[in-house]
Each structure stands twice: as C-alpha cells, then as structure tokens.
Amino acid sequence: MVLRPFLDALLSEARQARAAPPALDYRFDEPMAAHTTFRVGGPADLWLRPGGDLLPRFAGLLFRRAREAGVPVFILGGGANLVVSDRGIRGVVLDTGAWAGIRREGEDLYVRSGTPVDEAAEYCARQGRAGLEFLAGMPGTLGGAVWMNARCYERSLSDILAEAEILDPDGADAGPIRVPRSPGDFGYKRSPFQGRGALILGALLRSSGGDPEEIRRKMAEHRGDRERKGHYRYPSAGSVFKNNRDFGASAGRIIDELGLRGLRLGGACVAPWHGNIIINTGGASAADIRSLSELVAARVKAERGLELEPEILFAGEWGDSQH
Ligand SMILES: Cc1cc2nc3c(=O)[nH]c(=O)nc-3n(C[C@H](O)[C@H](O)[C@H](O)COP(=O)(O)OP(=O)(O)OC[C@H]3O[C@@H](n4cnc5c(N)ncnc54)[C@H](O)[C@@H]3O)c2cc1C
C-alpha cells in the first residue's frame, strides 16, 4: 500500500487544525522485527510514532482519514505479545512509544499508554506507593497491559484499574472518553478493548501508601524470578498459550510432560527450560514461530485431547488474512 499521499494529506490537515505532533517519527516499509520482542516481522507500510502532547487530536484525524481512505490502523505498544507476519502489516502502524508519562491524581496514578509498565512500577516505588509491584520486570507498555489484561504473580492489571481513557475510532471527533472499570468486562487475559479498535490513551491506576522497603523487596523478587526463569535470555513474547483451570495443570506443565521442551522448527524453539515459552534462537521467521506453536498445540490435542489457546497474538498479513 503506497501511503505517501495519505500521510501528506494527514499532516497538512493536522497542521491546519494545530494537531500536528511537534515530533513525528515516521518510516515507510519499516521492518516490524525492530519493534517486537520476538525480533520477527516484515515491513509495515507506514509506521508512525507521534511525540509531544497532541496524540489524542492527531489520532482522531488519523482514524477519520484512515476510515475514509480504507486504510487499516494497527496500534502498537511495546510489541511484547506479538508475532508479526513475515509479510508485515498493511496500512498504518501507530506506535504509542513516545506517548509516555505518569502523574498523581489524588491517591491514584494516571499513566499514559506508551509508558513501559516496569517504569510505572518504578515510579510508584519512588513515591512510596504500593500496588504495582507485580508489574516490575514485565515487558511492554501500559496500553498493551490494559488491552491484554496482563497477569502475573496472581494479579491482573484489572485488579488495579480504576478507569481507562480511550479514543474510539468511531467517535474520534468527540475526543477522548474515560471508561470506569466495570468488573464483568474483564476476565483472565480478557479486556473490553479486545476486538474494538479503540486507542487506549492512558489509565488511572489504584495505589495505596506502603512501606518503601517492602515495595522494593517485592519488585526485586519478581525481577529475580523472571531472570531465573530465563525470560530475558532469548527474544520471545513470554507465555505462548493461556492457562486453563479446567486442564488441571498449567499449559507449560502439560507441554513439559509431553517432552516437547527443546522442540525446534527453523530458528524457533520451545525453550529448553520452559514448555510455554517459544524462543527465537536467531534467524527465526514469524512463520517458524507460528508453525511451531501450531505443532505444539496439535501434539497436546492428539495426546491429551486438550485445546490450547494461544496467548501470543498473530498480527499482520498471514496468507489471505490480515489480523
Ligand atoms: C519475557 C516476557 C515475559 C512476559 N511475561 C508476561 C507475564 O508475566 N504476564 C503477561 O500477561 N504477559 C507477559 N508477557 C507478554 C507481554 O509483556 C504483555 O502481554 C504486555 O502487556 C504486552 O504489552 P505491549 O505494550 O508490548 O503490547 P503489544 O504486544 O504491542 O500489543 C498487544 C495488543 O495490545 C494492543 N495495544 C497495545 N497498546 C495499545 C493501546 N495503547 N491502545 C489500544 N491497543 C493497544 C495491540 O494492538 C495488540 O493487539 C511477557 C512478554 C515477554 C517478552
């Protein structure tokens, strides 16, 4: 998709509306491997990373123009849960990475969506606030964690979410809206934003006063645990499959029991130390990772009769479809 005329028209309208970001990083045919923790993924037709404070207004214009022109928009956080196809992503990738920042709102914290969750946890610790320790060491941004309802150490992002601020592509002209958390909307790795296309601009997170030493101790424990579990040893996207209580064991345990650790396909490999992590040993393609995950799921289905559900997201153009 040739998007130079689209971008020119968008920027011209944004300048007239005083909604042009003061710093706008953009590239055509940008390899997504540079923006995902798996280090795989072909080119995005147009990758945009707006800096400054104008993202809400700029994104509103982008959504409207994209809808009129039939250009898909994919929202990118830290790329920590993504397998982007080798063919890449058609249309625009809106990278939220420069939309970062944290401020106190009374007892709560307002965190912009592009802020790494580890930084949000650090900020909290510096302020002597408790509640975000479980996020220490987890890759990705706050926006991605809200969208995924990220979960670790027995806590989900929704446990600390008071409200999310979003921009709905269909109501983008009306501007950002704040959506209070409604308990039924969130579940295990499920949020009301999945499948909706809304841009999460930020979130109000609950925190409480805490003992700074205890906060630091918990954060160090979580980071250390991830180190020991080999989370950062090779490029990956963390857990490949969701856990399912009905299976009686974690996805990792089931895969281990079938002896699938170390199973290889091209440059992709089931981590020799953890059944539910696939790693890029160097030179893996997105297709290698996808095929290996399908192979593992097929073996679990054949030998245990259980249907593993992927937690990692397959994004971009796969075969005939774009996710
Ligand atoms: C080593 C490692 C360990 C991990 N451990 C865990 C873990 O313990 N628990 C866990 O839950 N996950 C874990 N993950 C996965 C990942 O860290 C989380 O899923 C994280 O929340 C993804 O955030 P992200 O910003 O990278 O999102 P991305 O991967 O960029 O995107 C994920 C989805 O969110 C959407 N999205 C992102 N930002 C926005 C936004 N601002 N507005 C709207 N939509 C948005 C994207 O379109 C996409 O659909 C791990 C990953 C790695 C690499």
The ligand as an SDF file (V2000), in Angstrom:
LIG
                    3D

 53 58  0  0  0  0  0  0  0  0999 V2000
    9.9010  -12.0180   28.5280 C   0  0  0  0  0  0  0  0  0  0  0  0
    8.4270  -11.7540   28.5330 C   0  0  0  0  0  0  0  0  0  0  0  0
    7.6850  -12.0300   29.6750 C   0  0  0  0  0  0  0  0  0  0  0  0
    6.3000  -11.7850   29.6930 C   0  0  0  0  0  0  0  0  0  0  0  0
    5.5970  -12.0500   30.8330 N   0  0  0  0  0  0  0  0  0  0  0  0
    4.2630  -11.7980   30.8620 C   0  0  0  0  0  0  0  0  0  0  0  0
    3.5080  -12.0370   32.0600 C   0  0  0  0  0  0  0  0  0  0  0  0
    4.0280  -12.4280   33.0880 O   0  0  0  0  0  0  0  0  0  0  0  0
    2.1700  -11.7910   32.0220 N   0  0  0  0  0  0  0  0  0  0  0  0
    1.5470  -11.3220   30.9050 C   0  0  0  0  0  0  0  0  0  0  0  0
    0.3280  -11.0910   30.9320 O   0  0  0  0  0  0  0  0  0  0  0  0
    2.2510  -11.0910   29.7620 N   0  0  0  0  0  0  0  0  0  0  0  0
    3.5700  -11.3040   29.7210 C   0  0  0  0  0  0  0  0  0  0  0  0
    4.2870  -11.0690   28.5700 N   0  0  0  0  0  0  0  0  0  0  0  0
    3.5940  -10.5620   27.3820 C   0  0  0  0  0  0  0  0  0  0  0  0
    3.5550   -9.0280   27.3150 C   0  0  0  0  0  0  0  0  0  0  0  0
    4.5550   -8.4770   28.1400 O   0  0  0  0  0  0  0  0  0  0  0  0
    2.2070   -8.4920   27.7460 C   0  0  0  0  0  0  0  0  0  0  0  0
    1.1570   -9.0790   27.0240 O   0  0  0  0  0  0  0  0  0  0  0  0
    2.1440   -6.9690   27.5790 C   0  0  0  0  0  0  0  0  0  0  0  0
    1.0390   -6.4970   28.3060 O   0  0  0  0  0  0  0  0  0  0  0  0
    2.0460   -6.5440   26.1310 C   0  0  0  0  0  0  0  0  0  0  0  0
    2.1660   -5.1300   26.1020 O   0  0  0  0  0  0  0  0  0  0  0  0
    2.7300   -4.3900   24.8100 P   0  0  0  0  0  0  0  0  0  0  0  0
    2.7230   -2.9410   25.0900 O   0  0  0  0  0  0  0  0  0  0  0  0
    4.0070   -4.9780   24.4020 O   0  0  0  0  0  0  0  0  0  0  0  0
    1.5810   -4.7300   23.7550 O   0  0  0  0  0  0  0  0  0  0  0  0
    1.7840   -5.1460   22.2250 P   0  0  0  0  0  0  0  0  0  0  0  0
    2.3960   -6.5080   22.1800 O   0  0  0  0  0  0  0  0  0  0  0  0
    2.4160   -4.0630   21.4570 O   0  0  0  0  0  0  0  0  0  0  0  0
    0.2560   -5.2620   21.7750 O   0  0  0  0  0  0  0  0  0  0  0  0
   -0.5920   -6.2320   22.3280 C   0  0  0  0  0  0  0  0  0  0  0  0
   -2.0290   -5.8900   21.9070 C   0  0  0  0  0  0  0  0  0  0  0  0
   -2.4190   -4.6950   22.5760 O   0  0  0  0  0  0  0  0  0  0  0  0
   -2.8470   -3.7160   21.6280 C   0  0  0  0  0  0  0  0  0  0  0  0
   -2.4040   -2.4140   22.1490 N   0  0  0  0  0  0  0  0  0  0  0  0
   -1.1750   -2.0900   22.6260 C   0  0  0  0  0  0  0  0  0  0  0  0
   -1.1740   -0.8130   23.0520 N   0  0  0  0  0  0  0  0  0  0  0  0
   -2.4250   -0.3260   22.8330 C   0  0  0  0  0  0  0  0  0  0  0  0
   -3.0530    0.9400   23.0560 C   0  0  0  0  0  0  0  0  0  0  0  0
   -2.4090    1.9760   23.6010 N   0  0  0  0  0  0  0  0  0  0  0  0
   -4.3570    1.0890   22.6920 N   0  0  0  0  0  0  0  0  0  0  0  0
   -5.0320    0.0440   22.1520 C   0  0  0  0  0  0  0  0  0  0  0  0
   -4.5000   -1.1600   21.9070 N   0  0  0  0  0  0  0  0  0  0  0  0
   -3.2170   -1.3390   22.2570 C   0  0  0  0  0  0  0  0  0  0  0  0
   -2.1510   -4.0820   20.3320 C   0  0  0  0  0  0  0  0  0  0  0  0
   -2.8700   -3.5990   19.2050 O   0  0  0  0  0  0  0  0  0  0  0  0
   -2.1810   -5.6060   20.4080 C   0  0  0  0  0  0  0  0  0  0  0  0
   -3.4280   -6.0970   19.9770 O   0  0  0  0  0  0  0  0  0  0  0  0
    5.6720  -11.2830   28.5390 C   0  0  0  0  0  0  0  0  0  0  0  0
    6.4170  -10.9830   27.3970 C   0  0  0  0  0  0  0  0  0  0  0  0
    7.7860  -11.2040   27.3990 C   0  0  0  0  0  0  0  0  0  0  0  0
    8.5860  -10.8600   26.1780 C   0  0  0  0  0  0  0  0  0  0  0  0
  1  2  1  0
  2  3  1  0
  2 52  2  0
  3  4  2  0
  4  5  1  0
  4 50  1  0
  5  6  2  0
  6  7  1  0
  6 13  1  0
  7  8  2  0
  7  9  1  0
  9 10  1  0
 10 11  2  0
 10 12  1  0
 12 13  2  0
 13 14  1  0
 14 15  1  0
 14 50  1  0
 15 16  1  0
 16 17  1  0
 16 18  1  0
 18 19  1  0
 18 20  1  0
 20 21  1  0
 20 22  1  0
 22 23  1  0
 23 24  1  0
 24 25  2  0
 24 26  1  0
 24 27  1  0
 27 28  1  0
 28 29  2  0
 28 30  1  0
 28 31  1  0
 31 32  1  0
 32 33  1  0
 33 34  1  0
 33 48  1  0
 34 35  1  0
 35 36  1  0
 35 46  1  0
 36 37  1  0
 36 45  1  0
 37 38  2  0
 38 39  1  0
 39 40  1  0
 39 45  2  0
 40 41  1  0
 40 42  2  0
 42 43  1  0
 43 44  2  0
 44 45  1  0
 46 47  1  0
 46 48  1  0
 48 49  1  0
 50 51  2  0
 51 52  1  0
 52 53  1  0
M  END
$$$$
